[in-house]
Amino acid sequence: MAASASAPPTTRSLKRIVAASLIGTTIEWYDFFLYGSAAALVFNKLFFPESDPLVGTLLSFLTYAVGFAARPLGALVFGHYGDRLGRKKLLVLSLLMMGGATFAIGLLPTHATVGAAAPVLLTVLRLVQGFALGGEWGGAVLLVSEHGSAERRGFWASWPQTGAPAGQLLATGVLSALTALMSDSAFGAWGWRIPFLLSGVLVVIGLWIRLSVDESPVFKAALAQAEQRRSAAGATEKMPLVAVLRHHWRDVLIAMGARMAENISYYVITAFILVYATTAADLGKQTALNAVLIASAVHFAVIPMWGALSDRIGRRPVYLVGAVGVGLWMFPFFALIDTRSFGSLLLAVTVGLIFHGAMYAPQAAFFSEMFATRMRYSGASIGAQFSSVAAGAPAPLIATALLADFDSSTPIALYVIAAALLTVMAVGCARETRNRDLADIEGAGAEPDATAALPAGARTV
């Protein structure tokens, strides 16, 4: 095939591609996590001041969850056009949308100024954030996965995944610095706006880097072959979504199940922890932020290690280590926080994120290797983002509600353990995809008759 025959990118060009994906995902996740941290710390007072403090936090997390609801729509739209037009163009658009919405949040009037219109405007901008992020992830990981060889795909594709802890690190670090330098009244009055407005500067940097990279060679080869088939046979190519649901429905379900423990555990460990540590454990806001900050740095470091390990022993074994580990860690996790010691809190969050990294690191290569090239953006995005509605979206909300109802961490731990069991079952049903050559896969959507006899997982790129 053309893609196979083309010269692989040099290490230098591959690093530039990784950097372009990483800077974009870091900014996108900075914007997304900044909202989550602000929702836990100040939005309940600024946008829902008439509610009981815990109820205000619940309402604040509800607007946080709204962003997840928009992610599947973003996955559908960006996936469709990303499979038709290419990865790069859609990644530029997603970055502009996310950065613009975050910058606008920094300019929003609060409830004290415009009343009920404030939370409505906040929710609208949150929807834009979710829509953009729904399209960002798939394109960013595919841009890296579709460059380079299969032997080190797990390692290189894990780098865009480090955008999540990098964004968390950046968002938490900025908030931590501001809360340390400013009084609570000053931070609540205007200081909270600073990290949102900083997003505008980050977007300019991200665009400059992202516009400098080339489109995926695997995608360009598949697009050229599809054009040749259409010219020769006069056939109309199916929509990527239709092809995914027809030929890769099993892989979509596996991807959704695989994300349950990964998504739920992450938002419990990094977002809900700010509520639990400051209320149930009676620790200071700065103490909780510092713990998440340090643990996110460790998380950033271990993700490429887990990715490299998945190149050696496979995606499934590494993913299962993470799912089982995070399930087993939940009771010790809350027990350590209940000691009200910063060292114990730090240990709890760090170990939790290390296990999370074992799921998150191989996820990019794992999901990319499940789908055909001309439906890969749609397939990977749908599998990843549709599960976020049932997993990450309600996780802080459910955890906060369980804490309010039971005044105990036990139901929350059981909630995460149940998610871990679902993920173990999903990954256990998956086929190992390590070493699959993405350039060797023929688009099932273009030639359904030729692939009708193949099992779902064999219809590769």
Summary of the structure (lengths in Angstrom):
residues: 461
radius of gyration: 21.5
end to end distance: 12.3
largest distance: 70.1
contacts: 1852
relative contact order: 0.16
helix: 81%
strand: 0%
